[in-house]
């Protein structure tokens, strides 16, 4: 009888172990789907799901375990983002999480990952502090950071002659980080260029008359090239600034990359130059070819800025789980530190020191005559990751 009980217990143990192995891989995707950055969040989700589909060859499973994505809307609210991540780890029992759209919300999530000992892949929030002073070892970021944006913008600035730059940015972490990063990047790779004036406006600003006047006054008497660098998320101020005719003072505008609907206004300013994280026509690889073709087929539009980011986050998660042989957090961290993974932009690598994904950027020029609404940019140059000396700031 005892022998029978032992056999039964052993059999039950084997059944439990095998069923545990077959449990779904649970991933929380937290995004700001309500509010002014709704388009960003929707793109991230679409790209993440398409990335999982591509990387699992349509099975939506890794090593026989189905992937279950739990999507949550933090409404761009830091407190809600924090609560949703706590629920994801504790109630939903997710293996890892991805998010979020707002830098302020992402910063609120970082200590939650550390407290729960679970991986958080940050996408698409860009504040430098995420992989800087607020970082912890459970944080990995596929999104570019403000400094990578800044090196891209700096690389698009002429290499010789005096260049005076005024910045227009939103008055919160994203904008302030962006300006600080631009100043540092210029000092590193374009010492002939200087930020001579900083203008900050509310996130929801719609009237830029006073801001523009202050910028014009600061730039108009400067020698050499004069540029307004705009660092903005959401509805873009470019048309409002352009309507005030900065060219009267020999001032140019460098708006930076954005989502396609925002960049469609660039068509009115052919020849304008800047830098962008992703534009569907620039990367040349099989993964991007598939994404462009499938996205066009499914949504009647090419993939966008944050679609590529969501796809990259999916690639990081799948590659890590495959490399780690499962979802154990410590094995995931060991697998992800220094890990190179394929994305629609080409390979990215998580830097071991701060888990920031090192990646290329693109210097663009606005086309004079695109064939359709989304045929907007010509590639001037690809800016390789190793040409952007992004500092390690996490005091690890």
Buried (B, 14 or more C-beta within 10 A) or exposed (E): EEEEEEEEEEEEEEEEEEEEEEEBBBBBBBBBBBBBBBBBBBBBBBBBBBBBBBBBEEEBBBEEBBBBBBBBBBBBBBEBBBBBBBBBBEEBEBBBBBBBBBBBBBBBBBBBBBEBEBBBBBBBBBBBBBBBEBBBBBBBBBBBBBBBBBBBBBBBBBEEEEBBBBBBBBEBBBBBBBBBBBBBBBEBBBEBBBBBBBBBBEBEBEEBEEBBEBBBEBBBEBEEBBBBBBBBBBBBBBBBBBEBEBEEBEBBBBBBBBBBBBBBBBBEBBEBBBBBBBBBBBBEBEBBEBBBEBBBEEEEBBBBBBBBBBBBBBBBBBBBBBBBEBBEBEBBBBBBBEBEBBBBBBBBBBBEBBBBBBBBBBBBBBBEEBEEEBBBBBBBBBBEBEEBEBEBBBEE
